[in-house]
Amino acid sequence: MLWSGWGDPALARELPEQVRALLRDFLGVRAPDIPAVGLESVRLPPVALPEPLLGALAGVVGPAYVLTSHEARVRHTRGKSTPDLLRMRAGDGSAAPDAVVLPGSHEEVAELLRVCSAERVAVIPFGGGTSVVGGLTACGSGFTGVIALDLGRLDRLLSVDPESLVASFEPGVRAPEAERLLAAHGLTLGHFPQSFEYATLGGFAAARSSGQASAGYGRFDDMVVGLTVATPTGTLDLGRAPKSAAGPDLRQLVLGSEGAFGVITSLRLRVRRAPEERRYEGWRFGTFAEGTAAMRALAQEGPLPAVLRLSDETETMIGLAKPDTIGSGGSGCLLIAGYESTRASGWGSVAARQTGAAAVLSRMGGEPLGAEPGQAWEHGRFSAPYLRDSLLGAGATVETLETAGFWANLPRLYDAVRLALAGALGSPLVMCHVSHVYETGASLYFTVVVAQEGDPVAQWERAKEAANAAIVTAGGTITHHHGVGRDHRDAYAAEVGPVGVSILQAVKARLDPAGILNPGALVPPTA
Ligand SMILES: Cc1cc2nc3c(=O)[nH]c(=O)nc-3n(C[C@H](O)[C@H](O)[C@H](O)COP(=O)(O)OP(=O)(O)OC[C@H]3O[C@@H](n4cnc5c(N)ncnc54)[C@H](O)[C@@H]3O)c2cc1C
């Protein structure tokens, strides 16, 4: 993974000429004055942890698994939001952990938490490092030091129960590896977020992730049937049955807890039989309103495709739904539908589902475009993040933000966010798509491109603050799947209200009395 960008550097994307022209002529983008620094030039604070404490950590995991090298610290500084990348490109490593510690078992995690609580060392659980909400920004103030707890050594498939369709994993397994391990059993998880190549199963659970095929396979929190969690005050082992009436479901307290309550050391996940057939296709709608009405009809009446996404007019024109051919979009609003089927899925044949959905989409005003747009989307489904690095290098800020709401409120939410972004940024390019649908509502995912002006981090923070305020006022949730981290903490507090905040604080105080776990993320500090 590129330390200051996304993905495998060998897959870096050149910007097509149409995109360069658009940036120059319509957005006024100019090459930045200062080029990005090299890894060796990132400025890090000195290691604050005293040698005896580093020795105590090494005593738990072994000396080879406590890293204080410049490179290890840089690679565990922050996540992958655009402000994170802009700061790293500018050489700002002020949020670096003092050390990176890699435990090899649940027992080692538990012992590390005991030592760190006693010595007041902040612990940031680190999965794939793809957080986009400030979930990994070290905050050492008031602590002896900070460690990044890298879960990469906990990377095993522990068991498969083919009868119950449940697989048990350690948390550091990356999504492609999880799919590879399950494929050997003829199974799949079906979780394909855009960060698929690098994110981990523990990170998906901790941040309540949602993948591109959520209409078919559900969100990640729908897949979790059990969890083991190491906390400073003991171990939580949750989930004896798929559903239970035994009081409030404490699994839900761990899902979305973003490393602030404990460290997930294993997960039991519902899996599905791998599809025998997949088909993707495109449809065109005249307007975003017509397209969303068609999605609502599918979500409420069925049959629901496994993948269902609709780009608004701007995103369709730019061609973002097909990142491999970006810059050559069309008119109207492009809808991508993907159908998957296995004998045992209960989803019926692909053909039957496709025919049923086509009847609904046609009735709602859609024009069939055939397989090509769907295949192009499938081919480029993980490439858009690579484009971000090229855009940052060219002097454009590109960032995404997302929300969700009930169907009746979706148009208001859509308008409010676009207006807020335009108000804060002058004339940005704002694109939107709907990619996660439910019977009662859907998510909205915005991509914003703007010429960098002055301090680009401050420029984006102003826009993000305006968008957050618009989401809160328009009645949406502050996040549908990116999570809370530090960036959404205040808006989350507004969403759950003072009683909700006091519950979060009480849970935190009970499980993590020394407050060492991911301080500053998710839970507002007690006044
Ligand atoms: C280019 C890009 C595209 C993305 N696309 C999507 C998308 O389509 N859908 C989506 O949902 N998200 C997406 N994300 C966001 C991100 O990938 C998800 O939030 C993901 O769940 C994070 O997983 P991770 O393993 O990288 O976790 P990290 O980023 O390492 O950690 C995320 C949070 O969880 C905590 N954590 C990690 N592991 C554990 C653990 N084992 N126990 C306790 N806490 C833990 C961390 O402390 C942190 O607070 C995207 C991000 C990027 C950069």
The ligand as a MOL file (V3000), in Angstrom:
LIG
                    3D

  0  0  0     0  0            999 V3000
M  V30 BEGIN CTAB
M  V30 COUNTS 53 58 0 0 0
M  V30 BEGIN ATOM
M  V30 1 C -10.6560 4.2420 -1.1070 0
M  V30 2 C -11.5680 3.8290 -0.0020 0
M  V30 3 C -12.7870 3.2550 -0.3070 0
M  V30 4 C -13.6570 2.8680 0.7270 0
M  V30 5 N -14.8300 2.2660 0.3980 0
M  V30 6 C -15.6550 1.8400 1.3860 0
M  V30 7 C -16.8810 1.1710 1.0570 0
M  V30 8 O -17.2090 0.9460 -0.1060 0
M  V30 9 N -17.6590 0.7700 2.0920 0
M  V30 10 C -17.3030 0.9710 3.3990 0
M  V30 11 O -18.0280 0.5700 4.2730 0
M  V30 12 N -16.1710 1.6280 3.7180 0
M  V30 13 C -15.3300 2.0390 2.7660 0
M  V30 14 N -14.1570 2.6870 3.0880 0
M  V30 15 C -13.8370 2.9210 4.5130 0
M  V30 16 C -13.0250 1.7860 5.1770 0
M  V30 17 O -12.4640 0.9270 4.2250 0
M  V30 18 C -13.9130 0.9860 6.0970 0
M  V30 19 O -14.2500 1.7970 7.2040 0
M  V30 20 C -13.3170 -0.3110 6.6420 0
M  V30 21 O -14.2970 -0.9490 7.4210 0
M  V30 22 C -12.0640 -0.1130 7.4620 0
M  V30 23 O -11.4090 -1.3710 7.5960 0
M  V30 24 P -9.8750 -1.4490 7.9970 0
M  V30 25 O -9.5350 -2.8790 8.1890 0
M  V30 26 O -9.0560 -0.7030 7.0340 0
M  V30 27 O -9.8950 -0.7410 9.4110 0
M  V30 28 P -9.0000 0.4560 9.9350 0
M  V30 29 O -9.1070 1.6050 9.0210 0
M  V30 30 O -7.6510 -0.0440 10.2520 0
M  V30 31 O -9.7840 0.7720 11.2880 0
M  V30 32 C -11.0590 1.3640 11.2540 0
M  V30 33 C -11.5150 1.5900 12.7080 0
M  V30 34 O -11.7560 0.3540 13.3410 0
M  V30 35 C -10.8440 0.1410 14.4240 0
M  V30 36 N -10.4240 -1.2550 14.3270 0
M  V30 37 C -9.8090 -1.8730 13.2930 0
M  V30 38 N -9.6660 -3.1770 13.5600 0
M  V30 39 C -10.2010 -3.3910 14.7800 0
M  V30 40 C -10.3680 -4.5350 15.6080 0
M  V30 41 N -9.9560 -5.7510 15.2510 0
M  V30 42 N -10.9570 -4.3840 16.8170 0
M  V30 43 C -11.4040 -3.1710 17.2120 0
M  V30 44 N -11.2890 -2.0630 16.4720 0
M  V30 45 C -10.6890 -2.1780 15.2690 0
M  V30 46 C -9.7420 1.1550 14.2420 0
M  V30 47 O -9.1690 1.5480 15.4670 0
M  V30 48 C -10.4670 2.2920 13.5470 0
M  V30 49 O -11.1360 3.0820 14.4960 0
M  V30 50 C -13.2830 3.0870 2.0820 0
M  V30 51 C -12.0370 3.6540 2.3690 0
M  V30 52 C -11.1930 4.0310 1.3440 0
M  V30 53 C -9.8620 4.6250 1.6780 0
M  V30 END ATOM
M  V30 BEGIN BOND
M  V30 1 1 1 2
M  V30 2 1 2 3
M  V30 3 2 2 52
M  V30 4 2 3 4
M  V30 5 1 4 5
M  V30 6 1 4 50
M  V30 7 2 5 6
M  V30 8 1 6 7
M  V30 9 1 6 13
M  V30 10 2 7 8
M  V30 11 1 7 9
M  V30 12 1 9 10
M  V30 13 2 10 11
M  V30 14 1 10 12
M  V30 15 2 12 13
M  V30 16 1 13 14
M  V30 17 1 14 15
M  V30 18 1 14 50
M  V30 19 1 15 16
M  V30 20 1 16 17
M  V30 21 1 16 18
M  V30 22 1 18 19
M  V30 23 1 18 20
M  V30 24 1 20 21
M  V30 25 1 20 22
M  V30 26 1 22 23
M  V30 27 1 23 24
M  V30 28 2 24 25
M  V30 29 1 24 26
M  V30 30 1 24 27
M  V30 31 1 27 28
M  V30 32 2 28 29
M  V30 33 1 28 30
M  V30 34 1 28 31
M  V30 35 1 31 32
M  V30 36 1 32 33
M  V30 37 1 33 34
M  V30 38 1 33 48
M  V30 39 1 34 35
M  V30 40 1 35 36
M  V30 41 1 35 46
M  V30 42 1 36 37
M  V30 43 1 36 45
M  V30 44 2 37 38
M  V30 45 1 38 39
M  V30 46 1 39 40
M  V30 47 2 39 45
M  V30 48 1 40 41
M  V30 49 2 40 42
M  V30 50 1 42 43
M  V30 51 2 43 44
M  V30 52 1 44 45
M  V30 53 1 46 47
M  V30 54 1 46 48
M  V30 55 1 48 49
M  V30 56 2 50 51
M  V30 57 1 51 52
M  V30 58 1 52 53
M  V30 END BOND
M  V30 END CTAB
M  END
